[in-house]
Amino acid sequence: MRIKNIIIAFTLLLSLAGNAQTPFSDRAPLDSVPEWVKERVTPKEYEIWKTMSSVFYIDYSILKTELSPERKQEIYDGLKKICEGIEKGEFSHQVGTGFTFAKENPIDTTFQWKLCELTQIDENIQLCKREASVYQSAHSNSVELVCTVWYIYNSQKKEVHIVKYEISPNGSRCKFQGGMGMVYQKNLNRLQGSYAGTFRYEIGGRKYCDQLEKSFAFSIDK
């Protein structure tokens, strides 16, 4: 799997900026973290940035903005996964690649998440499958993108293990090229996801191409 897809799969809030051999703006040299970053993050977070800087020219400007707890959690959840790959040597061919962050999108909580399957494992643990239409073409109600997620929920401990998730087109001659990610926000007891990509479809012989980027969330207890 190429690195761009790996990053998308973890958070969708991170994106590569292409090769950037010359640092600029808030982008520091390799194996270098600006001193002001150290003053804004915790020691554990700083170690994450140090690991990231061994491969990427990082744009740190996002740390100068006010981050919500949810946004911050998503960012560091994604970075931790990438750091695990760096330590395993999976990103050695990406040394010198620019790394920046996509803009934060409003989180849509209006989607109707249908409970498709429910298996009661014991008194507190359930295996669930839910799905929702997360995009509908303005040209036809039958052309849409459907997100499906399977997860195990422990209602006593308020813990979720995401088993699998996917986004797929629904309609004739439809194709979605992109990626998505999903995380559990324990403090809010909800699943939050994001996707981005290109949705191509055909209606009445006319071809359409929609560029999409969307964030959404739903409560586990609903």
HELIX and SHEET records of a PDB file:
HELIX    1   1 ILE A    3  PHE A   10  1                                   8    
HELIX    2   2 GLU A   35  ARG A   40  1                                   6    
HELIX    3   3 PRO A   43  SER A   53  1                                  11    
HELIX    4   4 TYR A   60  LYS A   64  5                                   5    
HELIX    5   5 PRO A   69  GLU A   87  1                                  19    
HELIX    6   6 SER A   92  GLN A   94  5                                   3    
SHEET    1   A 3 LEU A  14  ASN A  19  0                                        
SHEET    2   A 3 THR A  97  PHE A 101 -1                                        
SHEET    3   A 3 PHE A  56  ILE A  58  1                                        
SHEET    1   B 4 ILE A 107  ASP A 108  0                                        
SHEET    2   B 4 ARG A 206  SER A 219  1                                        
SHEET    3   B 4 ARG A 190  ILE A 203 -1                                        
SHEET    4   B 4 LYS A 175  GLN A 185 -1                                        
SHEET    1   C 4 LYS A 114  GLN A 120  0                                        
SHEET    2   C 4 ILE A 125  GLN A 136 -1                                        
SHEET    3   C 4 GLU A 144  ASN A 154 -1                                        
SHEET    4   C 4 GLU A 159  ASN A 170 -1                                        
END                                                                             
